Amino acid sequence: MADLNIGAKPRRALTFTLGLSDPHIWLKLTPYGLDQAEIAKGTERLNALTTARLAIKPAYDANVLATLDAWENHWFPIVEVVLRTNYPDVHAVVFLNLTQTSGVDVIVGVRTLLDRLDLVAKPVEDGGHAQGPAAIALLEKRGFKSPVRLEARGLLAQVGTVPADLSAVAPVDAEAIAKAEQDLWNWYLEWSGIARTVIRDRTLLRKLGFLRRVRRPDGREEDVLVDDDDLEETDDVIVTGQDVDDTNSAGDDVTGDDLVTGPTPPTPEPEPEPNA
């Protein structure tokens, strides 16, 4: 199931807001003024932004595209194997540089497949293939009949079609969306900055979205700190540079559930022994 396209900043703020429901995090932040009103402020700003973002209609009908993708997933491999094993010369023409795709690329893939099948079925003098009619006849015997092809053509015709009635299409207020995002991000930066300073527990940092699980080139997996300006969405990244330091400045191991995220307090100087 695909993720909702709400954007990286709202997704970060959503993870953080959900983490605030943890009582241990709550107790850490209440001395700094976190209360239900502050959480409600963040939630309201998050709702305002995501509502505006999700109200923007995509350039294509996602449901139609999903149906077309399902059509390709079913029929593409059937057509490919039937032609490859029975009519390899026709296969070479139809599947030249053509592979199964996903997402919006499926539009080009399916259209190309259908156009090439129509072409090879024509007489040779019209650009067709000598074995084309026989190959199409076998495909129809395997279930790839005219109604199946017409279904795909109909779906292709629907993708990207402008609706006849444009009166219900609300204009996109880019300035309002930008302001809603800035309001949310300001709230997030304030509280995430406080949380990063006062919370050292690794488990709590994960809940707030401050730690990301990464995979090193040698195959080891570990956590790295996520900066607020790092809006990468992936959870499975390869780390080759510097990441979380599992020791504090004193050299103590903090690889357990305690992670020092702020500066380590200086070690107090020992008091001089009184003169005997």
C-alpha positions in Angstrom: 0.0 0.0 0.0 1.4 3.4 -1.0 2.1 6.2 1.5 0.0 9.3 1.4 1.9 12.1 -0.3 1.7 14.6 2.5 5.3 15.8 2.3 8.5 15.2 4.3 8.0 18.0 6.9 4.4 17.0 7.8 5.5 13.4 8.0 8.3 14.3 10.4 6.0 16.5 12.5 3.4 13.7 12.5 5.9 11.1 13.9 7.1 13.6 16.5 3.5 14.4 17.6 2.6 10.8 17.9 5.8 10.3 20.0 4.6 13.0 22.5 1.8 10.6 23.6 4.5 8.5 25.3 4.2 9.3 29.1 8.0 9.1 29.5 8.5 11.7 26.8 5.7 13.8 28.3 7.3 13.8 31.7 10.6 14.9 30.2 9.0 17.9 28.4 6.4 19.2 30.8 9.0 21.1 32.8 9.5 23.2 29.6 5.9 24.0 29.1 4.6 21.1 27.1 0.9 20.7 27.8 -2.3 19.6 26.0 -2.7 23.1 24.5 0.8 23.0 22.9 0.1 19.5 21.5 -3.2 20.7 20.2 -1.5 23.7 18.5 0.8 21.3 16.7 -2.0 18.9 15.8 -4.1 21.7 14.4 -1.3 23.1 12.3 -0.6 19.6 11.0 -4.2 19.0 10.1 -4.4 22.3 8.3 -1.4 21.6 6.1 -2.3 17.9 5.3 -5.9 18.8 4.5 -4.7 21.4 2.0 -2.1 19.1 0.5 -4.4 16.1 0.0 -7.1 18.3 -1.5 -4.8 18.9 -4.6 -5.9 16.6 -7.3 -3.1 14.7 -9.1 -2.4 15.1 -12.8 -3.9 11.7 -13.4 -6.6 9.5 -11.9 -4.8 7.3 -9.4 -7.6 4.6 -9.5 -7.5 4.4 -13.2 -3.7 4.1 -13.2 -3.9 1.4 -10.5 -6.3 -0.6 -12.7 -4.1 -0.2 -15.7 -1.1 -1.3 -13.7 -3.0 -4.4 -12.6 -3.9 -5.1 -16.3 -0.2 -4.9 -17.2 0.9 -7.1 -14.3 -1.5 -9.8 -15.5 -1.2 -9.7 -19.3 2.3 -8.4 -19.9 4.0 -11.7 -18.8 1.5 -13.8 -20.6 1.9 -12.1 -23.9 5.7 -12.1 -23.4 6.1 -15.8 -22.7 3.6 -16.9 -25.4 5.4 -14.9 -28.1 8.9 -15.8 -26.9 8.3 -19.5 -26.9 6.2 -19.7 -30.1 7.0 -16.7 -32.3 10.5 -15.4 -31.3 10.8 -13.2 -34.3 7.5 -11.4 -33.5 8.6 -11.3 -29.9 11.8 -9.5 -30.9 9.7 -6.8 -32.6 7.1 -6.4 -29.9 9.4 -6.4 -26.9 12.3 -4.4 -28.3 13.5 -2.3 -25.3 10.1 -3.0 -23.6 10.0 -4.2 -20.0 7.3 -4.4 -17.4 7.0 -1.1 -15.5 5.1 0.5 -12.6 3.7 3.9 -11.6 3.1 6.4 -14.4 5.6 4.6 -16.7 2.9 1.9 -17.1 1.0 4.3 -19.4 3.9 4.3 -21.9 4.5 0.6 -21.5 1.0 -0.6 -22.1 0.4 1.8 -25.0 3.6 0.7 -26.7 2.7 -3.0 -26.2 -0.7 -2.5 -27.8 0.6 -0.4 -30.7 3.2 -2.9 -31.6 0.8 -5.8 -31.5 -1.5 -3.9 -33.8 1.4 -3.2 -36.1 2.7 -6.8 -36.4 -0.9 -7.9 -37.2 -1.0 -5.7 -40.3 0.0 -7.0 -43.8 3.7 -6.9 -44.5 3.4 -4.2 -47.1 1.8 -2.0 -44.4 4.7 -2.5 -42.0 3.4 -5.7 -40.4 5.1 -9.0 -39.7 4.7 -12.2 -41.8 4.0 -14.2 -38.6 2.0 -11.4 -37.0 -1.5 -12.6 -37.7 -0.7 -16.2 -36.5 0.9 -14.8 -33.3 -2.2 -12.6 -32.6 -4.4 -15.6 -33.2 -2.5 -17.7 -30.6 -2.6 -14.8 -28.1 -6.4 -14.7 -28.5 -6.5 -18.5 -27.9 -4.6 -17.9 -24.7 -7.2 -15.4 -23.5 -5.7 -12.1 -24.9 -8.9 -11.4 -26.9 -10.1 -8.1 -28.4 -12.2 -7.1 -25.3 -9.1 -7.4 -23.1 -7.1 -5.1 -25.5 -10.1 -2.7 -25.7 -10.2 -2.6 -21.9 -6.6 -1.4 -21.8 -7.3 1.2 -24.6 -10.2 2.5 -22.6 -8.1 2.9 -19.5 -5.4 4.7 -21.5 -8.0 7.1 -22.8 -9.1 7.9 -19.2 -5.6 8.6 -17.8 -5.0 12.3 -17.8 -8.3 13.2 -19.3 -9.5 16.7 -18.2 -13.0 16.4 -16.6 -15.8 18.0 -18.5 -17.1 19.9 -15.5 -14.3 22.1 -14.1 -16.6 24.2 -11.8 -15.9 22.0 -8.7 -12.1 22.2 -9.1 -10.8 24.4 -6.3 -7.8 26.7 -7.1 -4.6 25.7 -5.4 -3.6 28.4 -2.9 0.2 28.0 -2.9 0.8 30.8 -0.5 -1.6 29.4 2.1 0.0 26.0 1.8 3.4 27.5 2.2 2.3 29.5 5.3 0.7 26.4 6.9 3.9 24.4 6.3 6.0 27.2 7.9 3.7 27.5 10.9 3.9 23.8 11.5 7.6 23.6 11.0 8.3 26.5 13.4 6.3 24.6 16.1 8.1 21.4 15.3 11.6 23.0 15.4 11.0 24.6 18.8 9.8 21.4 20.5 12.2 19.1 18.6 15.0 21.3 19.7 14.0 21.1 23.3 13.4 17.3 23.1 16.8 16.7 21.5 18.5 18.6 24.4 16.7 17.0 27.3 16.0 13.4 26.1 18.9 10.9 26.0 17.0 7.6 25.9 17.5 5.9 22.6 14.1 4.3 22.6 12.4 7.6 23.2 14.5 9.2 20.4 13.3 6.5 18.0 9.6 7.3 18.9 10.2 10.9 18.1 11.8 10.2 14.8 15.2 11.4 15.8 16.9 8.1 15.1 17.0 6.2 11.7 17.9 2.6 11.2 20.6 2.4 8.6 22.6 -0.3 6.9 26.4 0.0 6.6 28.4 -1.3 3.6 29.5 -4.3 5.7 25.9 -5.3 6.3 25.6 -4.1 9.9 22.5 -2.2 11.0 22.5 0.6 13.5 20.9 3.9 14.4 22.0 7.3 13.3 20.8 10.7 14.5 18.5 12.5 12.1 19.0 16.2 11.8 16.0 18.5 11.3 17.3 19.6 8.0 17.6 16.0 6.8 14.2 15.3 5.2 15.1 12.1 3.5 12.1 9.7 3.7 13.8 6.4 3.4 14.4 4.1 6.4 17.0 1.8 4.7 20.0 3.9 3.7 23.7 3.0 3.4 26.0 5.0 5.6 29.5 5.6 4.6 30.4 8.7 6.5 30.1 9.9 10.1 26.9 9.0 12.0 26.0 8.4 15.6 28.9 8.3 18.0 28.3 5.6 20.5 30.7 7.1 23.0 30.5 10.4 24.8 33.4 12.8 25.1 34.6 10.9 28.2 34.9 7.7 26.2 32.0 6.0 27.9 30.0 3.5 25.9 26.4 4.7 25.3 25.3 2.0 22.9 22.4 0.9 25.1 19.2 2.7 25.6 20.9 5.9 26.8 22.2 8.2 24.0 23.9 11.5 24.8 22.4 13.9 22.3 23.7 17.1 23.8 27.1 18.3 25.0 28.5 16.2 27.8 28.7 18.1 31.1 32.3 18.8 32.1 33.8 16.6 34.7 34.2 18.6 37.9 37.8 19.1 39.1 38.5 17.2 42.3 38.7 19.4 45.4 42.3 19.7 46.8 42.9 17.6 49.8 43.3 19.7 53.0 46.9 20.0 54.3 47.7 17.6 57.0 
